[in-house]
């Protein structure tokens, strides 16, 4: 692949380069790898600018290692808060029932407190 300026524009096909066409999201699919490359405006390593980022075939941004760590840290914090609330409810003689109809955005259990 060749980068011209900030845009991905060509792919090696045999002995020559062919112009790539972006998909409906403006990303450049790489079918053998099951990913897409595209431009993303945002902050990374304390620099806000246009970055070249990876997406999966469904258009979901693939997270960097530090982004994955932040998501996992937030998930662990939510789980810790839920466990503390459950322990406090038990101590006060309350019941905690799982709610199946409401799902948090990042997974995990949602609870209904009944006293």
N, C-alpha and C positions, 0 to 999 in steps of 0.2 A: 504494500500500500504506500501511496505517496501523499504527503501532506503539503499542500500549497497554501502558504499563509496560515490561516487558522482553520481551513476547511479540508476535510478528507475528500479527495476528488477522483482518485484513480486506483485501479487494482491490476496487478499483474495477471494476465491470462495467457498462458503459454509463453511466447516470446515477445508479446507486446502488452501494452497497458490499455485497459478499457475504462471508459468513464463510468463511475458509479452513480446510481440514482438513489437519492434518499427515499425512505419509506414515508408513510403518512405522518409520522412523528418527527420527520426531519433527521432520522438516524440512518446510519449505513449498516445494513445487516451483514453479518459474517456467518452464513449458514453452517459451514463445517464446525464452527465453535458454538453455535447456538446463542450467539450474543449480537449486540448492536453497538456501534460507536456513535457518539453524538456529542454535541456541545452543550454544556451545562453552566449556567451563570450562578455563582455562589461563592461561599467562603471555604477555603481549604488551607490549612497550615497558616492561618492568620493573613491570608491574601484573598481579597474579594475580586474576582475576575471571571472571565470565560475559561472554562476547563474542558478538556476532552475526557469524557466519562463513558463507562460501560453500562449497558442495560441488558436485561434478558430479552428473550424473543417476545414476551408479552408487554414490553415497554416499562418494566419495573427497574428503577435505578439500582445497580449493584452497589452495595455499601462498601466503603473502605474499612480497613481493620479498626480504625478509631471510631468510625460511625457505628460499626457492629458492637463495639465495646460499650458505647453510650446507650444503645438500645438495650443491651443485656443488663447494664447497671440499673437502668430505669425499671426494667422488668423485675429485677431482684428487689429493688426498693419497694415496688408495689406489693410484691409477695410478702415482704417483711411487715409492711403496714397491715396487710390483711390478716396475717398471723397474730399480730399484736391485738388487733380489733377482736379477733375470735377468742383469744385468751382472756381479754377484758370482759367480753360478753359472757363467757363461761363462768368467770369469777363472780359476775353479777347475777348469775342464774338465768341468763337469756339463752334463746335458741338461735342458731344461725343456720339458715336453710339456703342451699344453692339455688340460684335463679337460672333457669335454662333459657328464658326468652331474651335476656339481656347479656350481650357479650362485650367485654372491654375491647378497645381497638387493637391492643397488642396481645390478646389472648389472656388466659388465666380465668379464674372463677369470679363471679359476681355474687355477692351475698345479700340477703335480706335479713335485717335484724328485727327479731320479734321478742318483746319483753313481756 
